[in-house]
Amino acid sequence: MFDLRRAPIVRLLVPFAAGSVMGFQYAHSEQVWMEILFCLLLLIILVVLFTLVKKQPGYFMGSFSAVVFLLFLAAGCGTGMVAKPADPDLPLRKDVMIRGEVLEEPQPGKRSWVFTMRLRMVVSDDSAYAANTILNVYLETPADSILPLPGECWQFYGQLVAIRNSGNPGQHDYEATMHRKNCWYRFFVHDQFALNSARSFNRRLDKRTKQTLSSISIRKVLSQHWEGGAKEISLLKAVCLGDKSGLTDDMRQVYSGAGGMHLLAVSGLHVGLIWWVLHHSLSWLVRLTRREIYRALTIIALLWFYAFITGFSSSVCRSVTMFTLFSVARMLDQRSHPVNGILVSAFLLILLNPGRIMDVGFQLSYAAILGIVTLYPILRSMLKVKNRILKWVWEAAMVSLAAQISTAPLVVYYFHQLPVYSLLTSLVAIPMLSCMLTLFVISIPFMTAGLYTDQFNWLLVKLGGLMNQSMEMVASLPGSVIDHLYLDRTSMYLIVTLIFLGIVLLYDRTTISRHLMLLMAFAVLCWSSWSRYSSFHSSEFVVAHFNGGSLVTFRVGIRVDHYKWCRDPKTAVYMDQYVESVWGKRRYGIHTWDMCDSLQQKGSGSGCQQVDRGIWILGNNRFKGLVVTGSFRPDHLKITTSNPGDFILLLGEPRWAGLLEIPLHSGCSLIVDGSNRRWYSNLLKTFHDRVHITRDHGAYLKRW
């Protein structure tokens, strides 16, 4: 039976994880010495209380527990401060020379080759900067040129650009995600054929790779024996080696629609199957030595070597750590509760890298495994099946259901969708995945020695093709995904807490558990009602940022009006995707028009009406302003000088000479969005102090 008292590590993990988030997100690294002094003070108090508890346990036990909680909270906060990456403050938008080590193989992008490198040195004018950060490098080069290889040291000439968000409401915080990975800049390499000076700068410094044994080189050696279709090979690389670079967007969409994205990421399922194969294939060591220690140590070493090959991702590290603890416990003939091993692995990973706790993969991985460990025994016991085949089907379905229940709030919050046929996907795909991983582990020594290569390759490729076809069939079923689902952060936290209390209630049917469950359910309903009420009785005006286009949004209650203008079709596609993902039809009534269509105000919504050449009035009775387009004539300033309204939006680079005569009162904002190029924004910024440039400040947002 599940009991939190059998997992004492949770008493340390909760305060340490909370402190790590606080230190990583909100604290500054300059405060680390204060944190160390505070920890020393708490440690002294803890020693004093420990001596008092031994004499009078009843009086000081509560104080002792509180100080231990604060000590681990402070220790976690200090760990987060120390591990938090710092901006190296390098020169931006200047021609610089960089040197560093290539970390991954270049991948073809839309306009250039994209890869990451570890930056070591930056040279600008007469100054040199030492650095240790990650760069996203964009290299425009012909197909017949030499591309960088992982482990090589290269030198490039180009410009550094800071990674920034568009600031559009509801979009993913890409800037914060990259900063947690110590990646602060993009580097655009100058074309060596366009600039003569770049020819001598863009070159390889060392022909020999720095690391002869790297995870990428090992993956290449193992995958070079596979021959088949591109989809089958990319699937084998993903599920066996953790290399998802070859997965196409169509494959990702198919697996997402079928609810099988977890199959493409090496996680506890994959590591568990590999552990099972190694455990049985190395049984001869136990018979030979009559001791379990040699098999356990061999399995642990091979699992960590596999984690090295896959790049030490969060899911692999979590799984390998858990199976390491499990193997050590078997070696020592000790049995501990699975939750304890799971939380110990989480504690160790957070201790090594506090930023992991904010990764989506880390959260989904631990939510799934905790749901399986706690919910699966109860779900399995709901139905007694005697037939072995039906029993296996029932148990596999309940494992998938337990994982789906525990991860559902996170999936809806991050991805705004929920797969319907995940149970069917698990029943179909897990047997094939098990056979695939078993064959992969068995085939490694044979294929390395050049034995039975064709036979193993044929079996693996056929299994990969069968798995792809199965996922396509499941994804093609009607209603495979429920999309346009939305949760705010508070609702997600409340629902996760509700699921946790529900699990506790299933094991501990006491009065206090029932009351806490009812109280949390009441809190979820109250917050949901309040959020819905706030949406009905509030309004907002948003000018989003898109390069080469303009998107203006008016929301009045649950009615949303979008006005858009684009330079090219690609920008229109990005806008439609943004509108579809953020302003979903399940939340609002959406209406979309072209920016400069003559539309009268409809009901409580908004309208757009032309008043002069290149000048439009956009808005409603509560909030309205002017849209000035590229066809604006400076001699037509009657409407603008008389009443500019609450805002003036410049669209398509109108002539700025006449704009200087527009009076801006205290409540009027001058907005320059992404439809204007950078030179125009910088020019206008020198004449107007109160100008909001979405390229620099993010989307313009006004709520009332």
N, C-alpha and C positions, 0 to 999 in steps of 0.2 A: 504494500500500500504506500502511496506517495505521501511523504511527510517532510515538510521543510526543516524540521528539526534534525533530519538525517542528512541535511546538506548545510552544515555550518558555514561553509564558505560564502553563502549568500549574505551573512551579516557583515562581511568585509567587502564583498563585491559591490553592494548597493552604494555605500558611502564613497568608496574609491572611484567607481564609475561616475557618480554624480559630480564629485570633485574634479575629475579629469575633464568632463565637459565644461564645467565652470572655468577652469584654468585655461583650457584650450580655446574657448570661445570668447570669454569676456575679460579675463585678466591680462595684465601686461607683464612681459618678461622682467621688467625692472623691479617688480614686487616680489621676486622669488626669494630674496634675502629675508624679507618680512615673513614670508611663508615658512622659511626654515626656522626662524626664531620662534614663531608660533608653534610649530611642531615640537621643538625642544621644550617649550613651556608645557605643552600638553603631555609630553612624555614624562616630565618631572612630576606633574600632578597625578599621572597614571601610576607611577611607582609609589607615591604616597598613599593613594587610594588602595593599591594592592595590599600594602601592609595593613591598612585599616580593615579591609574586607576579610582578611584572615582572622582578625580578632572579633569583629562584629559583622558577619555577612548580611544580616537583615537590614542594616541601616545604610550601608554604603554600596550595595550591589547596583542600585539604579544609577547612582552617580558614576560608578566605574564603567557601566555600559555606555552612558552618555559620552564620557570622555574618550572611550575607544572609538565610538562613532565619529566624534569630531576629529580625532587623530587621523583616521583613514580618509575622512573628507578633506582635511588639510593636505595630507600626503598626496591624494589624487589631484588636488588643485595645483600643488607644486610640480607634480609630474607633467600635468598638462601645460604649465607655463614653460618648463624646460624643453618639452618636445614641440612646442608651437613654432612652425617655421617663421622666419623673419624676412621681410622684403629687403633684398640686397641693394635697392635704390641705385639702379644702373641708368645710364643716360638713354633717354627715349627719343625716337624719331631723329636720330643722328646717324650718319654713316660710321659704323664701328666695325672692328675686326674681332671675331670671337674664336676661341679655341676650346675644344672639349672632346669628350668621348661619346661616340654613338652608342645608344642603348638598345635600339631595336631596328629591325629591318624597315626601310622606307616603304610606305604604302601609297599607291596612286590615289590622289585626291581629284577634285573637280578641275583644278587648274595647275596643280603642282604635286610633287612628291612630299609626303608628310612623314616625319619621324621625330623621335625625341632624342635628346642628347644631354649629357651632364656637363654643364658649363664650368670651365675652370678659370678662364681669363677673358677679359674684355679690354680692348685697346681703343681709345677714343682721342683723336687729336694727339696731344702730348701726354695723356694720362693713361695709366693702366690700372685695372681693377681686378683683384682676385675674387673669385666667386665660387660657390658650391651650390648650385641650384639646377633645376630641370628646365629645359627649353623645349617648346614645340617649334620645330624648324620647318619652313616651307621653302622647298627648293625647286625652282623652275629650270628644268634641264631637258634636253632632247633625250629620246629613248635610247640612243646609241652611246650616251655618255656614261662614265663610270659613276655608279651610285655608292654611297657610303655603306659599309657593312658593320654589323654590331661588333663592338670591341675596338674599332679603329679610332684613331685620334685625327680629327679634321680641323681645318681652319676655314672660316667663311667670312665674307664681306657683305654687309647689308645693314638693316635697321631693326632695332628692338621696339616692339609695341606691347604696351601693358595689356594684360587680359582683363577685359571689362564685360560686365553684363549689359544687356540692352535696357534693363530696368523695367521691362514690361510686366505689369501685374500678372501673377500666376505662373510665370515662366521659371524654369529650373535655375537655381543659383549656381551657374557654371563657374563664376569667378571664385566663390568660396570653396567649391569642390576642388578646383585646381590649386588654390592656395594651400589647402590641407596637404596636398601632395608636393609642396615646395616648388610649384610651377607658377611663376609670376609673369612670364613674358612669352610672346611669340616673336620669332625671328624670321624675317623675310630676306632671303638671300638674293642679292643683285644678280641679274642675268649676266653671265660672263661674256656673252656675245653682244649684249647691249652696252656694257661698260668695259672699256679696254683695261681699266685699272683693276677690275675684278678677276681678270684671268690669272694673275699671279697670286691672288689671295685665296681663291677657292681651290684648295688642294688638300691632299692627304698628307699628314705629317709623318706617319709611321706606317710602313707597309705591313708590318706584323701586327696582328691583333694583340691587344693587351691581355686578354684572357683566352687561353687556348681551350679551356673547359668552361663553357657557359651554357646556360639553359637553352638558349636559342640554337647553339651548335648541336647539342644533344638531341633536341627535337628534330633538327634537320636529318641527323643520322638515322633516327628511328623511323621517320616518315618517308625517307627516300626509297624504302622498299615497297611502299604502297603505290599501286598503279590502278587507275580507274577513272570514273567520272569526277568532275570538279566538286559536285555536291557531296558525293560519297567520301572523297578524300578530306574535304573541309570538315565534315561531320566527325570522321575518325580523329582528326587533329584536335577538335574541340573536346570530345568526350574522353579521349585517351591521354592527350598531352596538355590540355588546357589552353591550346592555341586557337582563339576564336577570330583571328584576323582574316581567315578565308571565308567566313560565313557571309553570305550575301544578304541584302535587305529582304529579299523574298523569303529566304530560309528563316530569318528571324521572325518575320511576320507570320509564317506558317506555324512555327513552334509556339509563338505567342498566342495565336488564335486557338491552338489545340491545348493550351495550358501546359506546355512541355518545355518552357524556357529553362527550368531548373535542370533538365537533362543535359543541356548544352554547357552548363557550368560545372566543373569538377567540384564535388562537394562530398558530404558524408556518405551518400549512396555509393559513389564511385570508390571512395577510399575504403568503405566497409567491404565492398566486393573484392577489392585488391587484397585487403587484410585476410579475408576468408580464403582466397586462393593461396596466398603465401603461407598461411597457417597450416593448411593441409599439405601443400607441396613440400614444406620443410619438416614434416613429421619425422623424416628419417634421421634428423639431427637428434631428436629426443631418444629414438631407439638406439642410436649410435653412442651417444654420450650419457644417456639416462638422466639427463638434467634439462629442465625447461629453460634455463637462463640463456643458453646459446641460441635456441630458436627465437626467444623473445628479443634478444639484442639484435639478431639478424633482421627480424621483421621491422623493428624500430628504425634501424639504419636504412633499410630499403624504403620505408615509408617517408622518411625525411629526405632521402635522395629524390624520391618522386615529387615531394613538395618543392624541392629546388628546381626540378625540371619544369614544373607548372608555374613557376614564378612566385611562389609563396603568397598566393592570394588568401584573402580572409577565410573563405570557406575551406580551403585545403589546410591551412594552418590550424584552424579550429578542429577539423576532423582528425588530422594527424596527431595533434596534441591529445585529443580524447582517446584515440586508440593507443597512443604511447602510454598514457596513464592506465588504460585497461590492460595492456600487455604487462606493465610493471606489476599491477595488482595480481594478475595471474601468476607471474613469476614468484611473487612473495606469498602466494596463496592467501591473498586478501580480497574481500569482496566489498565494494562500496556502491552506494546508490548512483545510478547513471547521472542524475541531476548534479551530484557533487562533481563528477568528472567534467561535465559540460561547463559548469560555472568556474571550475579551476582553470580550464582552458581559456575561458573568456577573461578571467582575471590576469592570466599571464600575457595574453595578446594586448590587453589594454595597458598593462604595465610597460610593455615594449613600445607600443605606439598608441597613445591615447586618441589620436585622430581616427582610429578604426571604428570607434563606437558610433561615429556619425556617418559611416559609409552605409549605403542602402544594402549592399550585399551582406555586410556583417549583421545588420539587424534582421534581414530576412532569414539568414542562415541559422541564427540562434533561435529565432521565433519558431522556425519549422521544427528543429530538433527538440526543443522544449515541448512543443505541442505533441510531437510523436511520443515522447517519453511519458507524458502525463495523461494525454487523452486516449492514446491508442489502447491501453489495457481496458479502459471502460467501454470504448466502442466495440472492441473485439468480444467482450463478454456479453454484449447485448443479444447475440445469436449464437447458439451452439450448433456447429456443423460437424458431422461425422465423416462425410466423404472427404478424402484428402485433397482432391482437386478443387472442390467447392470451398473447402476450408482455406486453401491457399488464396483463392480468388477473393474470399471475404476478408482475409487478413490484409492482403495488398490494398484492397479498396479502403479499408479503415485507416491504414497508414497514410494514404493520400488524403483522406477526409480530415484526419487530425492535423496534418500539415496545412491544409487549405484553411481550416478554421482559425488556426493560430496566426497565419500570415495575412488573412483577408483584410484587416484594417490597414496594414502597411501597403499591400498591393493597391488598394483603392486610393490611398493617400498619395502614393508616388506615381502610379501609372494610370489612374482614373478608369480602370476596367477590372473585370473579374471573369476568369475563364469558367465556362459551364461544364465542359466535358473533361475536366482534369482527372476525374476518377477513371473514365474510360481510357484516357491517355496513359495513366499509370499501369492499368491492366495490360495494355497492348505493348507499351514501350519498355517497361522494366525487364520482362524476360529477355527481350532482344538485347537490351543494354547489358544485362548480366552475362549473356553469352559473349558479347563483344569484348567486354573487359577481361573475361576469363581467357578468351583466345589471345588477347593482346599480351597479357602477362606471360602466358605459356609460350607465345611465339617469339618473345624477345631473345632468349638464348639461341633458338634455332635460326631466326632470321639474321642475327649478328654473325653466326657461323656460316651463313649461306645455305642452310639446309631447309628443305620444304618451303622455300620462299613463295613459290607460286601457289601452293595449296593454302597456306595461311592468308596470303593476299586475297585469293578468290573468296574465301570464307568471310573475311572482314569486310570486303567491299560489298558482297551480297547482303550481309547483315545491315550495313549502312544504307544501301539502297532500299531495303525492305522497311527500315525504320523511317526513312524520309517519306516513302509512299504512304505509310500508315499515318504519319502526322498530317500529310496533305488531305487524306480522306477524312480525318477527324475535324480538321480546320474547315473543310468544305461543308460540314453539317450546318443546317440552319440554326441561328442563335448560338453559335459557339462561344461568343464573347458578349458580355453585358458591358457596354462602354458608356461613356459620359457619366461616370460616377464620381462624386466629389466629396471630400472630407476636409474640413479645416484642421489645423494642428490640435486644437483643444478637443474636438470631437474624436480625433484619432487616439489621443491619450486616454480619454474617458472610456472608449470602447475597448482598448487594450486592457485597461484596469478591470473593466466589467468581465472580460473573458478570463482574466486571472482569478478574479473572485469566484467566477462560475466553476473553474477547475478546483479551487479550494473547497467550495461547497459540495462538489461531487465526492470528495474524500472525507470531509469533516462536516457532517450535517448537524452542527451546533446552532444554537439560537443566534449567537453573534455573527456567524457566517451568513445566515439568512438575512439578518438585518442589514449587514454591510452590502449584500448583493442587491437588496431592494433599494437601499439608499443610492447606490451607484446607478442602478437602472433609472431611478427618479432623476438623478443629475443629468444623465444622458438625454432623457426626454425634455427636461427643462432647457438645456443648452441648445438642443435641436430646435425647439419652439422659439427660443429667443433669436437664434440665428435667422430663422425664416421670417420672423417678425421684423428684424432689422433690415433684411433684404427688401421687404415690401415697403418700408417707410424710410428709405434712404435713396440717394442718387449720387452718381459720380460721373466725372468727365475725364477721359483718358486720351492723351495723344501718345501713341506707342511709337517706338523707334524701329524702323526698318530701313536698311540702306537701299536707296533708290525708290522709295515709296512713302506713302502717308496713310495712316490709319487712325481715324478719330472715332471714339466710342462715347455715346451718351447712354447712361443707364438710369432709368426712372422706375423704381420698384423692380419688377421682374421683366420689364420691357427693355430691350437693348437694341439700339440703332448703331450700325457700323457704317462709316463713310470711308472709302478707300480710293487711293490713286496710286498707280504704279508706272514705273519707267519700263519694266520688262516683265515677261510672264513668270520668271522664277520668283520674283518678289511677291507676285500675286499668289503663288502656291504657298509660300511661307506664311503669308497673311491668313490664307484660308485655314492652314493647319493650326495657326495660333488661335484663331476664332473658334475652331472646332474643339480644340483641347481645353481652352481656358473658359470660354463662354459657352458651355455645353447646352444642348437643347433640353436636357433634363432639368436645368436650373432656370433658364431664362427663355423668354420669347424673342428670338433673334430676327432682325431685319437688316439686310446689307444692301447698300446702294453705292454707286460711283460717287466720288466726292462732289463733283460739280454738276449734278443733276438738279433741276428745279423741282424741289419737293416741298410742299406745304406741310406745316405742322399737323400731325395726326394724333388727336386725342391728347394723352399725357406724354407723348413721345417728343421727337424733335423734327426739325425741318431744315432744308438748305435752299436759299433763294438768292438769285443773282440781283445785285443792285447797281452794278456798273461793270464796265469791261475789266475782267480780271479780279473782281471783288465780289465776294459772296457773304451773306449772313448765315451763320450756322448756329443752331441751338434751339432753345425753347424759351418760355416766358420766365423761367427761373435763372437760366444761365445761357448766355449767348455771346458770340463774338464774330470777328471778321476772318475770312480766309482770303489771303492775297496771293494770287497765282502768278505764273510767269508772264501772262499777257497783260499784267497791270501797267497802266500808263500813268506816269508821275503827274500829269496835268489834271487827272481825275481824282481829286482828293476831297471832294465835298463830304462824302459819307464818312470817310475816315477821320477827318478833322473835327467833324461835328460830334460824333458819338462812336468811339471805337469799341465800346462794350467791355466785356470782362476779359477778353483775350484777343490777340491778333496772331493768327497762324500763317507763317510764310511757307508757301508751297511752290516748289519748282523754280527757285531762285528768281524772284521778281526783282526788278531794278531797284537798287537800294537808295538811289539819290532822293526819290520822293518820299521814301519811308522815314527819312530823318525829320520830316515836318509833322509826323503823326504824334500828337500829344499822348503821353502815357500817364494816366492818373494812378493813384496808389493801388487801386484794385484791378488794374489792367496788366496782363502778362503778355510779353512778346515771346512767341514760341517759334523755334527753328527746328524742324524735325529732320528725319533722315532723307527726305526727298531733296534736300539741298546738300551739295557737295561740301567737303571740308573747307576749301578755300573761301567759300561764301560765308560759312559760319564764322570762321576766324575774322573775316573782314567786318562783318556786322558786329561782332563782339567788341571791336575797338570803338564803336560809335554809341552803343547802348550798354549801360551798366546792368540793367535789369532784364537781360535776355536769357531765356531758358533754352539751352541747346541740348536736345535729347542725346546727341552723340557723346556729350561730355557728362551730362547730369542724369541721364536715364529718362524714362518716360515722364511726361507731365501728368500729374494726378491731382484732381480736385474733388473732394467729397463734401456733401452737405445733407 
